[in-house]
Amino acid sequence: MAAQAQSARDLQNQLDPGRRASNSRQQAGEVMLSERQAVAQARAKAAGNVLRVSLVGEGANQRYQIRMEHDGKVFTVFVHARTGKVTQGVQ
């Protein structure tokens, strides 16, 4: 029974690589915000429509780069993937 559960997890990880990355981060003791949580943090600090979300950086410096638009102006908001700290980029 345990072997079936393990093979089911392996198959799911192959089908959903994002889930595999998420699981490995959790196993390493790192708690990361989901993309949805990062967008909510960005919207709480800056009004606008979300155009694109990317995960940038490595290790402890990983953050979500969120491109937003408000009143015809496009800007970037960064949300730290672990702390949730929101900073606004210049572009």
N, C-alpha and C positions, 0 to 999 in steps of 0.2 A: 504494500500500500504506500509506504514512504517513497519507494522508487517511482511510482506513478506520479505522486505529487511533485517530486523533483523534476521528472521529465516534463510535466505540464508547465512548471515554472520556466524551465529551459526553453520550451517552445514559445511561451508567451514573451520571454525576453528576446528571442529571435524575431518575433513579429513586431515587437514594440521596443526598439533600442533605447528610447527615452526612459522607459521604465527601468531598464537594466542600469542605466547611468544613475537614475534616482536611487535605486536600491543600493548601489555601490557607495554612493555618497552617504546614505543613512548608515550603512554598515561601518564606514570610516569615522562615524561620530559627528559628521557635519550635517547640520540641519539647514536645508536650503529652502528659500521661498519658491513656490511654484510660479510659473509664468503669470497665472491668473492673479495670485497674491501681489506680485510685483506691479502689475497693471493697476490694481486697486490702490496700492501705495502711491503710484505716480498720479493717479486721478485725484487722490486726496490732497495733493500738493499743487497740482497744475491743472487748470481747466483745458479741455481740448479733446479732439478725436485721436485715437491711437491709429497710427499708420503702419507701424512695424515694431516687432519686438525681437531682439537678438540677445543671446547670452555671450558676453565678451569677457576677456581676461582669463587668468588661470589661478588655481589654488585659492588662497585667502582673498585675492583681489577680483574674484568673479563678480560680475554685476550684470544686470539686465540693462540694455541700451534700448530705450523706448522712444521712438520718433512719434511726435505728436503734432497736431495742427490746431490752431485756434485763430479765428478771424483772418484767415489767409496767410498766417505766419507759421512756418514749420520750425520746430525746436526739438531738442533732445533732452530727455530726462534719464538719469542713471539711478538705478535702485540696487544697492548692494545685495547680493544674493543671500548672504547669511544674516546681516544685521537689519536689512530693510531700510537703511538710511537712504534718503532721497537727495540727489544733487542734480542741479540743472547744468547741462552742457552749453557751450557757446558755439553756435553755428548759424 
